[in-house]
Amino acid sequence: MTNRIVLDTTLCSGFGACVGAAPRLFRLDSDGRAVAVVDLTEDDDAHEAAASCPMGAITVIEERAA
């Protein structure tokens, strides 16, 4: 199953929990805000990153192939 990562940067406060949970999927930019490295992934760590975000800035939408 493919996961679509949706990141609301207006909610991000730069805690970096997403980077800790899924370093292959997230990084912090020069302003200290989270950036998704990819939009789509099969990596289940995307769900862990979303759950770890204290601001609720990350949503993961599961997409099924048509």
C-alpha positions in Angstrom: 0.0 0.0 0.0 1.2 3.5 -0.8 1.2 6.2 1.8 0.7 9.9 0.8 2.4 12.3 3.2 0.6 15.6 3.7 2.5 18.1 5.8 0.8 21.3 7.1 3.8 23.5 7.5 1.7 26.2 9.2 1.4 23.8 12.1 5.0 22.7 12.3 7.0 24.0 15.2 10.2 22.2 14.4 10.3 19.7 17.2 11.9 17.1 14.8 10.0 14.1 16.2 9.2 13.2 12.6 12.8 13.1 11.7 13.6 10.9 14.7 10.8 8.5 13.7 11.4 8.5 10.0 14.7 10.0 9.0 14.4 8.6 5.4 11.1 10.5 5.0 11.6 13.8 6.8 14.2 16.5 7.3 14.3 19.9 8.9 14.9 22.9 6.6 17.1 25.9 7.3 14.2 27.5 9.3 13.9 24.4 11.5 10.6 23.3 10.0 9.8 19.8 8.8 10.0 18.9 5.1 8.8 15.7 3.6 11.6 14.2 1.4 9.0 12.3 -0.6 5.2 12.7 -1.2 4.5 9.0 -1.7 6.1 6.1 0.1 5.5 2.5 1.0 7.5 3.0 4.2 5.2 2.4 7.3 7.5 4.8 9.3 5.3 7.5 7.8 2.5 6.5 10.2 5.0 6.6 13.1 6.1 10.0 12.2 2.6 11.3 12.0 1.8 9.8 15.4 4.9 11.4 16.9 4.2 14.9 15.8 3.1 16.9 18.8 1.5 19.6 16.6 -0.5 17.2 14.4 1.1 18.6 11.3 1.5 15.3 9.5 -1.3 13.3 7.9 -0.7 10.0 6.1 -3.3 8.9 3.6 -3.3 5.3 2.5 -3.8 4.9 -1.2 -4.6 1.7 -3.0 -3.6 1.0 -6.5 -6.5 1.2 -9.0 
